[in-house]
Amino acid sequence: MTDLGLCAIAAAMAMMFGNFSSLGEAWICCHAIDGMVRNPEMAPKLRSTMMIAVALDESCGIYSLIVSILIIFVMGLA
């Protein structure tokens, strides 16, 4: 294997683990909606908390994208 091939595999693994954040977002939204159904008067508080949690979880996916781009362009050109 060449170094370029190993960089491609590393970038793919970074994106694969970063894509697990979509499962986390689905889990957060699922349980927030479940809480809103069970207790409708808490919906505004649950919604704002859900938005903060989804934003924090989405940052993990963005970080993995940045890492994979850095792996491709920095390590691939070395």
Biopython code that builds the backbone (N, CA, C, O; Angstrom):
import numpy as np
from Bio.PDB.StructureBuilder import StructureBuilder

atoms = [
    (1, "MET", "N", (0.839, -1.188, 0.000)),
    (1, "MET", "CA", (0.000, 0.000, 0.000)),
    (1, "MET", "C", (0.883, 1.250, 0.000)),
    (1, "MET", "O", (1.967, 1.281, 0.583)),
    (2, "THR", "N", (0.393, 2.229, -0.648)),
    (2, "THR", "CA", (1.131, 3.480, -0.685)),
    (2, "THR", "C", (0.683, 4.375, 0.458)),
    (2, "THR", "O", (-0.323, 4.113, 1.117)),
    (3, "ASP", "N", (1.439, 5.424, 0.679)),
    (3, "ASP", "CA", (1.067, 6.370, 1.727)),
    (3, "ASP", "C", (-0.237, 7.079, 1.391)),
    (3, "ASP", "O", (-1.016, 7.417, 2.283)),
    (4, "LEU", "N", (-0.471, 7.301, 0.101)),
    (4, "LEU", "CA", (-1.715, 7.953, -0.315)),
    (4, "LEU", "C", (-2.916, 7.062, -0.022)),
    (4, "LEU", "O", (-3.974, 7.553, 0.373)),
    (5, "GLY", "N", (-2.759, 5.766, -0.211)),
    (5, "GLY", "CA", (-3.835, 4.830, 0.095)),
    (5, "GLY", "C", (-4.142, 4.787, 1.580)),
    (5, "GLY", "O", (-5.306, 4.723, 1.978)),
    (6, "LEU", "N", (-3.092, 4.821, 2.407)),
    (6, "LEU", "CA", (-3.295, 4.830, 3.847)),
    (6, "LEU", "C", (-3.965, 6.120, 4.305)),
    (6, "LEU", "O", (-4.778, 6.105, 5.229)),
    (7, "CYS", "N", (-3.623, 7.243, 3.659)),
    (7, "CYS", "CA", (-4.277, 8.511, 3.990)),
    (7, "CYS", "C", (-5.753, 8.463, 3.629)),
    (7, "CYS", "O", (-6.590, 8.995, 4.358)),
    (8, "ALA", "N", (-6.077, 7.828, 2.510)),
    (8, "ALA", "CA", (-7.475, 7.707, 2.107)),
    (8, "ALA", "C", (-8.252, 6.849, 3.093)),
    (8, "ALA", "O", (-9.394, 7.166, 3.427)),
    (9, "ILE", "N", (-7.649, 5.779, 3.556)),
    (9, "ILE", "CA", (-8.305, 4.919, 4.547)),
    (9, "ILE", "C", (-8.498, 5.669, 5.859)),
    (9, "ILE", "O", (-9.553, 5.564, 6.486)),
    (10, "ALA", "N", (-7.495, 6.419, 6.275)),
    (10, "ALA", "CA", (-7.611, 7.192, 7.521)),
    (10, "ALA", "C", (-8.695, 8.252, 7.409)),
    (10, "ALA", "O", (-9.448, 8.466, 8.359)),
    (11, "ALA", "N", (-8.787, 8.922, 6.258)),
    (11, "ALA", "CA", (-9.827, 9.935, 6.070)),
    (11, "ALA", "C", (-11.210, 9.290, 6.062)),
    (11, "ALA", "O", (-12.159, 9.846, 6.615)),
    (12, "ALA", "N", (-11.326, 8.123, 5.440)),
    (12, "ALA", "CA", (-12.608, 7.420, 5.426)),
    (12, "ALA", "C", (-13.015, 6.986, 6.822)),
    (12, "ALA", "O", (-14.192, 7.051, 7.177)),
    (13, "MET", "N", (-12.045, 6.542, 7.620)),
    (13, "MET", "CA", (-12.373, 6.150, 8.996)),
    (13, "MET", "C", (-12.789, 7.350, 9.836)),
    (13, "MET", "O", (-13.686, 7.244, 10.672)),
    (14, "ALA", "N", (-12.137, 8.494, 9.616)),
    (14, "ALA", "CA", (-12.517, 9.701, 10.351)),
    (14, "ALA", "C", (-13.949, 10.096, 10.016)),
    (14, "ALA", "O", (-14.711, 10.477, 10.905)),
    (15, "MET", "N", (-14.318, 10.010, 8.755)),
    (15, "MET", "CA", (-15.685, 10.356, 8.366)),
    (15, "MET", "C", (-16.681, 9.310, 8.850)),
    (15, "MET", "O", (-17.815, 9.645, 9.190)),
    (16, "MET", "N", (-16.267, 8.047, 8.883)),
    (16, "MET", "CA", (-17.171, 6.998, 9.348)),
    (16, "MET", "C", (-17.523, 7.223, 10.820)),
    (16, "MET", "O", (-18.687, 7.126, 11.208)),
    (17, "PHE", "N", (-16.516, 7.521, 11.628)),
    (17, "PHE", "CA", (-16.790, 7.747, 13.037)),
    (17, "PHE", "C", (-17.508, 9.073, 13.253)),
    (17, "PHE", "O", (-18.276, 9.214, 14.204)),
    (18, "GLY", "N", (-17.264, 10.035, 12.386)),
    (18, "GLY", "CA", (-17.984, 11.298, 12.481)),
    (18, "GLY", "C", (-19.441, 11.170, 12.095)),
    (18, "GLY", "O", (-20.285, 11.918, 12.588)),
    (19, "ASN", "N", (-19.743, 10.220, 11.209)),
    (19, "ASN", "CA", (-21.130, 10.029, 10.801)),
    (19, "ASN", "C", (-21.972, 9.366, 11.887)),
    (19, "ASN", "O", (-23.200, 9.363, 11.804)),
    (20, "PHE", "N", (-21.331, 8.815, 12.888)),
    (20, "PHE", "CA", (-22.096, 8.276, 14.010)),
    (20, "PHE", "C", (-22.803, 9.383, 14.784)),
    (20, "PHE", "O", (-23.715, 9.113, 15.565)),
    (21, "SER", "N", (-22.387, 10.620, 14.572)),
    (21, "SER", "CA", (-23.071, 11.725, 15.244)),
    (21, "SER", "C", (-24.505, 11.869, 14.755)),
    (21, "SER", "O", (-25.351, 12.400, 15.475)),
    (22, "SER", "N", (-24.793, 11.402, 13.536)),
    (22, "SER", "CA", (-26.178, 11.455, 13.056)),
    (22, "SER", "C", (-27.067, 10.512, 13.868)),
    (22, "SER", "O", (-28.242, 10.801, 14.091)),
    (23, "LEU", "N", (-26.506, 9.395, 14.304)),
    (23, "LEU", "CA", (-27.278, 8.513, 15.190)),
    (23, "LEU", "C", (-27.524, 9.181, 16.538)),
    (23, "LEU", "O", (-28.592, 9.025, 17.131)),
    (24, "GLY", "N", (-26.536, 9.921, 17.013)),
    (24, "GLY", "CA", (-26.708, 10.654, 18.263)),
    (24, "GLY", "C", (-27.762, 11.737, 18.144)),
    (24, "GLY", "O", (-28.550, 11.951, 19.065)),
    (25, "GLU", "N", (-27.778, 12.421, 17.008)),
    (25, "GLU", "CA", (-28.800, 13.451, 16.799)),
    (25, "GLU", "C", (-30.193, 12.834, 16.761)),
    (25, "GLU", "O", (-31.134, 13.378, 17.340)),
    (26, "ALA", "N", (-30.324, 11.706, 16.084)),
    (26, "ALA", "CA", (-31.623, 11.034, 16.028)),
    (26, "ALA", "C", (-32.066, 10.598, 17.419)),
    (26, "ALA", "O", (-33.244, 10.700, 17.760)),
    (27, "TRP", "N", (-31.131, 10.116, 18.213)),
    (27, "TRP", "CA", (-31.457, 9.677, 19.571)),
    (27, "TRP", "C", (-31.884, 10.865, 20.433)),
    (27, "TRP", "O", (-32.837, 10.762, 21.204)),
    (28, "ILE", "N", (-31.182, 11.986, 20.303)),
    (28, "ILE", "CA", (-31.526, 13.195, 21.062)),
    (28, "ILE", "C", (-32.924, 13.674, 20.694)),
    (28, "ILE", "O", (-33.741, 13.952, 21.572)),
    (29, "CYS", "N", (-33.198, 13.770, 19.396)),
    (29, "CYS", "CA", (-34.505, 14.258, 18.943)),
    (29, "CYS", "C", (-35.625, 13.307, 19.316)),
    (29, "CYS", "O", (-36.714, 13.736, 19.696)),
    (30, "CYS", "N", (-35.356, 12.015, 19.208)),
    (30, "CYS", "CA", (-36.371, 11.013, 19.554)),
    (30, "CYS", "C", (-36.795, 11.131, 21.008)),
    (30, "CYS", "O", (-37.986, 11.105, 21.316)),
    (31, "HIS", "N", (-35.830, 11.262, 21.894)),
    (31, "HIS", "CA", (-36.163, 11.332, 23.305)),
    (31, "HIS", "C", (-36.732, 12.691, 23.705)),
    (31, "HIS", "O", (-37.534, 12.780, 24.635)),
    (32, "ALA", "N", (-36.325, 13.736, 23.015)),
    (32, "ALA", "CA", (-36.916, 15.044, 23.301)),
    (32, "ALA", "C", (-38.376, 15.076, 22.876)),
    (32, "ALA", "O", (-39.223, 15.597, 23.602)),
    (33, "ILE", "N", (-38.677, 14.524, 21.704)),
    (33, "ILE", "CA", (-40.070, 14.473, 21.250)),
    (33, "ILE", "C", (-40.885, 13.569, 22.148)),
    (33, "ILE", "O", (-42.048, 13.861, 22.431)),
    (34, "ASP", "N", (-40.297, 12.484, 22.597)),
    (34, "ASP", "CA", (-40.986, 11.600, 23.540)),
    (34, "ASP", "C", (-41.326, 12.336, 24.834)),
    (34, "ASP", "O", (-42.413, 12.166, 25.384)),
    (35, "GLY", "N", (-40.390, 13.155, 25.316)),
    (35, "GLY", "CA", (-40.653, 13.951, 26.515)),
    (35, "GLY", "C", (-41.716, 15.009, 26.280)),
    (35, "GLY", "O", (-42.502, 15.302, 27.181)),
    (36, "MET", "N", (-41.756, 15.592, 25.075)),
    (36, "MET", "CA", (-42.783, 16.586, 24.764)),
    (36, "MET", "C", (-44.166, 15.958, 24.689)),
    (36, "MET", "O", (-45.158, 16.581, 25.068)),
    (37, "VAL", "N", (-44.230, 14.720, 24.199)),
    (37, "VAL", "CA", (-45.518, 14.029, 24.124)),
    (37, "VAL", "C", (-46.012, 13.686, 25.517)),
    (37, "VAL", "O", (-47.206, 13.801, 25.795)),
    (38, "ARG", "N", (-45.122, 13.272, 26.385)),
    (38, "ARG", "CA", (-45.522, 12.884, 27.737)),
    (38, "ARG", "C", (-45.865, 14.074, 28.618)),
    (38, "ARG", "O", (-46.725, 13.980, 29.494)),
    (39, "ASN", "N", (-45.190, 15.194, 28.385)),
    (39, "ASN", "CA", (-45.403, 16.373, 29.226)),
    (39, "ASN", "C", (-45.416, 17.618, 28.332)),
    (39, "ASN", "O", (-44.390, 18.282, 28.190)),
    (40, "PRO", "N", (-46.567, 17.942, 27.727)),
    (40, "PRO", "CA", (-46.620, 19.032, 26.742)),
    (40, "PRO", "C", (-46.267, 20.409, 27.297)),
    (40, "PRO", "O", (-45.785, 21.259, 26.548)),
    (41, "GLU", "N", (-46.492, 20.650, 28.579)),
    (41, "GLU", "CA", (-46.176, 21.985, 29.109)),
    (41, "GLU", "C", (-44.677, 22.222, 29.246)),
    (41, "GLU", "O", (-44.252, 23.361, 29.437)),
    (42, "MET", "N", (-43.874, 21.175, 29.153)),
    (42, "MET", "CA", (-42.414, 21.324, 29.187)),
    (42, "MET", "C", (-41.807, 21.429, 27.784)),
    (42, "MET", "O", (-40.585, 21.455, 27.641)),
    (43, "ALA", "N", (-42.647, 21.488, 26.755)),
    (43, "ALA", "CA", (-42.166, 21.483, 25.367)),
    (43, "ALA", "C", (-41.191, 22.613, 25.056)),
    (43, "ALA", "O", (-40.165, 22.345, 24.430)),
    (44, "PRO", "N", (-41.448, 23.874, 25.457)),
    (44, "PRO", "CA", (-40.472, 24.926, 25.119)),
    (44, "PRO", "C", (-39.092, 24.704, 25.741)),
    (44, "PRO", "O", (-38.069, 24.940, 25.098)),
    (45, "LYS", "N", (-39.072, 24.252, 26.987)),
    (45, "LYS", "CA", (-37.789, 24.001, 27.650)),
    (45, "LYS", "C", (-37.075, 22.806, 27.016)),
    (45, "LYS", "O", (-35.860, 22.835, 26.816)),
    (46, "LEU", "N", (-37.833, 21.763, 26.704)),
    (46, "LEU", "CA", (-37.234, 20.591, 26.067)),
    (46, "LEU", "C", (-36.721, 20.932, 24.669)),
    (46, "LEU", "O", (-35.677, 20.434, 24.250)),
    (47, "ARG", "N", (-37.454, 21.777, 23.950)),
    (47, "ARG", "CA", (-37.043, 22.145, 22.598)),
    (47, "ARG", "C", (-35.729, 22.927, 22.617)),
    (47, "ARG", "O", (-34.835, 22.668, 21.811)),
    (48, "SER", "N", (-35.619, 23.874, 23.531)),
    (48, "SER", "CA", (-34.377, 24.653, 23.590)),
    (48, "SER", "C", (-33.201, 23.784, 24.024)),
    (48, "SER", "O", (-32.096, 23.933, 23.503)),
    (49, "THR", "N", (-33.426, 22.893, 24.959)),
    (49, "THR", "CA", (-32.360, 21.979, 25.378)),
    (49, "THR", "C", (-31.979, 21.039, 24.244)),
    (49, "THR", "O", (-30.803, 20.719, 24.066)),
    (50, "MET", "N", (-32.979, 20.592, 23.471)),
    (50, "MET", "CA", (-32.709, 19.703, 22.352)),
    (50, "MET", "C", (-31.875, 20.418, 21.295)),
    (50, "MET", "O", (-30.958, 19.823, 20.728)),
    (51, "MET", "N", (-32.178, 21.678, 21.025)),
    (51, "MET", "CA", (-31.413, 22.421, 20.016)),
    (51, "MET", "C", (-29.951, 22.582, 20.426)),
    (51, "MET", "O", (-29.054, 22.466, 19.591)),
    (52, "ILE", "N", (-29.715, 22.847, 21.695)),
    (52, "ILE", "CA", (-28.339, 22.970, 22.180)),
    (52, "ILE", "C", (-27.611, 21.635, 22.066)),
    (52, "ILE", "O", (-26.455, 21.589, 21.643)),
    (53, "ALA", "N", (-28.285, 20.550, 22.443)),
    (53, "ALA", "CA", (-27.662, 19.227, 22.383)),
    (53, "ALA", "C", (-27.372, 18.813, 20.942)),
    (53, "ALA", "O", (-26.325, 18.228, 20.667)),
    (54, "VAL", "N", (-28.284, 19.110, 20.027)),
    (54, "VAL", "CA", (-28.067, 18.758, 18.627)),
    (54, "VAL", "C", (-26.908, 19.584, 18.050)),
    (54, "VAL", "O", (-26.112, 19.069, 17.265)),
    (55, "ALA", "N", (-26.816, 20.853, 18.435)),
    (55, "ALA", "CA", (-25.712, 21.688, 17.952)),
    (55, "ALA", "C", (-24.369, 21.155, 18.457)),
    (55, "ALA", "O", (-23.395, 21.116, 17.706)),
    (56, "LEU", "N", (-24.317, 20.749, 19.715)),
    (56, "LEU", "CA", (-23.075, 20.178, 20.246)),
    (56, "LEU", "C", (-22.737, 18.859, 19.570)),
    (56, "LEU", "O", (-21.568, 18.572, 19.313)),
    (57, "ASP", "N", (-23.752, 18.060, 19.281)),
    (57, "ASP", "CA", (-23.525, 16.781, 18.633)),
    (57, "ASP", "C", (-23.102, 16.975, 17.179)),
    (57, "ASP", "O", (-22.275, 16.220, 16.668)),
    (58, "GLU", "N", (-23.662, 17.979, 16.515)),
    (58, "GLU", "CA", (-23.301, 18.247, 15.127)),
    (58, "GLU", "C", (-21.855, 18.713, 15.007)),
    (58, "GLU", "O", (-21.210, 18.483, 13.984)),
    (59, "SER", "N", (-21.347, 19.363, 16.042)),
    (59, "SER", "CA", (-19.959, 19.815, 15.994)),
    (59, "SER", "C", (-19.000, 18.632, 15.894)),
    (59, "SER", "O", (-17.917, 18.770, 15.326)),
    (60, "CYS", "N", (-19.370, 17.488, 16.427)),
    (60, "CYS", "CA", (-18.529, 16.291, 16.310)),
    (60, "CYS", "C", (-18.404, 15.872, 14.845)),
    (60, "CYS", "O", (-17.315, 15.512, 14.396)),
    (61, "GLY", "N", (-19.497, 15.916, 14.107)),
    (61, "GLY", "CA", (-19.451, 15.596, 12.680)),
    (61, "GLY", "C", (-18.620, 16.587, 11.893)),
    (61, "GLY", "O", (-17.889, 16.206, 10.979)),
    (62, "ILE", "N", (-18.730, 17.865, 12.247)),
    (62, "ILE", "CA", (-17.950, 18.894, 11.558)),
    (62, "ILE", "C", (-16.466, 18.722, 11.852)),
    (62, "ILE", "O", (-15.633, 18.884, 10.960)),
    (63, "TYR", "N", (-16.127, 18.393, 13.103)),
    (63, "TYR", "CA", (-14.724, 18.164, 13.451)),
    (63, "TYR", "C", (-14.155, 16.974, 12.681)),
    (63, "TYR", "O", (-13.005, 17.017, 12.245)),
    (64, "SER", "N", (-14.940, 15.919, 12.511)),
    (64, "SER", "CA", (-14.443, 14.766, 11.761)),
    (64, "SER", "C", (-14.238, 15.112, 10.293)),
    (64, "SER", "O", (-13.320, 14.597, 9.655)),
    (65, "LEU", "N", (-15.088, 15.985, 9.753)),
    (65, "LEU", "CA", (-14.891, 16.436, 8.377)),
    (65, "LEU", "C", (-13.598, 17.228, 8.258)),
    (65, "LEU", "O", (-12.847, 17.047, 7.300)),
    (66, "ILE", "N", (-13.331, 18.099, 9.214)),
    (66, "ILE", "CA", (-12.099, 18.886, 9.198)),
    (66, "ILE", "C", (-10.878, 17.976, 9.316)),
    (66, "ILE", "O", (-9.880, 18.174, 8.623)),
    (67, "VAL", "N", (-10.963, 16.980, 10.197)),
    (67, "VAL", "CA", (-9.840, 16.049, 10.356)),
    (67, "VAL", "C", (-9.598, 15.271, 9.067)),
    (67, "VAL", "O", (-8.450, 15.089, 8.661)),
    (68, "SER", "N", (-10.665, 14.812, 8.423)),
    (68, "SER", "CA", (-10.469, 14.044, 7.187)),
    (68, "SER", "C", (-9.904, 14.920, 6.071)),
    (68, "SER", "O", (-9.076, 14.456, 5.287)),
    (69, "ILE", "N", (-10.338, 16.178, 5.988)),
    (69, "ILE", "CA", (-9.767, 17.082, 4.984)),
    (69, "ILE", "C", (-8.291, 17.338, 5.269)),
    (69, "ILE", "O", (-7.473, 17.368, 4.349)),
    (70, "LEU", "N", (-7.952, 17.523, 6.546)),
    (70, "LEU", "CA", (-6.542, 17.722, 6.891)),
    (70, "LEU", "C", (-5.705, 16.490, 6.578)),
    (70, "LEU", "O", (-4.567, 16.609, 6.124)),
    (71, "ILE", "N", (-6.258, 15.317, 6.816)),
    (71, "ILE", "CA", (-5.525, 14.091, 6.509)),
    (71, "ILE", "C", (-5.262, 13.991, 5.008)),
    (71, "ILE", "O", (-4.163, 13.636, 4.583)),
    (72, "ILE", "N", (-6.272, 14.303, 4.221)),
    (72, "ILE", "CA", (-6.117, 14.183, 2.771)),
    (72, "ILE", "C", (-5.113, 15.200, 2.240)),
    (72, "ILE", "O", (-4.213, 14.841, 1.481)),
    (73, "PHE", "N", (-5.256, 16.468, 2.633)),
    (73, "PHE", "CA", (-4.439, 17.509, 2.007)),
    (73, "PHE", "C", (-3.070, 17.681, 2.655)),
    (73, "PHE", "O", (-2.121, 18.066, 1.972)),
    (74, "VAL", "N", (-2.941, 17.409, 3.939)),
    (74, "VAL", "CA", (-1.640, 17.586, 4.579)),
    (74, "VAL", "C", (-0.808, 16.302, 4.481)),
    (74, "VAL", "O", (0.352, 16.334, 4.071)),
    (75, "MET", "N", (-1.407, 15.191, 4.857)),
    (75, "MET", "CA", (-0.649, 13.945, 4.841)),
    (75, "MET", "C", (-0.508, 13.381, 3.426)),
    (75, "MET", "O", (0.492, 12.739, 3.103)),
    (76, "GLY", "N", (-1.524, 13.628, 2.579)),
    (76, "GLY", "CA", (-1.477, 13.098, 1.224)),
    (76, "GLY", "C", (-0.432, 13.779, 0.360)),
    (76, "GLY", "O", (0.101, 13.168, -0.567)),
    (77, "LEU", "N", (-0.131, 15.045, 0.654)),
    (77, "LEU", "CA", (0.839, 15.770, -0.157)),
    (77, "LEU", "C", (2.250, 15.665, 0.400)),
    (77, "LEU", "O", (3.202, 16.124, -0.231)),
    (78, "ALA", "N", (2.395, 15.068, 1.570)),
    (78, "ALA", "CA", (3.719, 14.986, 2.196)),
    (78, "ALA", "C", (4.612, 13.976, 1.506)),
    (78, "ALA", "O", (5.759, 13.787, 1.911)),
]
sb = StructureBuilder()
sb.init_structure("model")
sb.init_model(0)
sb.init_chain("A")
sb.init_seg("    ")
for serial, (resi, resn, name, xyz) in enumerate(atoms, 1):
    if name == "N":
        sb.init_residue(resn, " ", resi, " ")
    sb.init_atom(name, np.array(xyz, "f"), 0.0, 1.0, " ", f" {name:<3s}", serial, name[0])
structure = sb.get_structure()
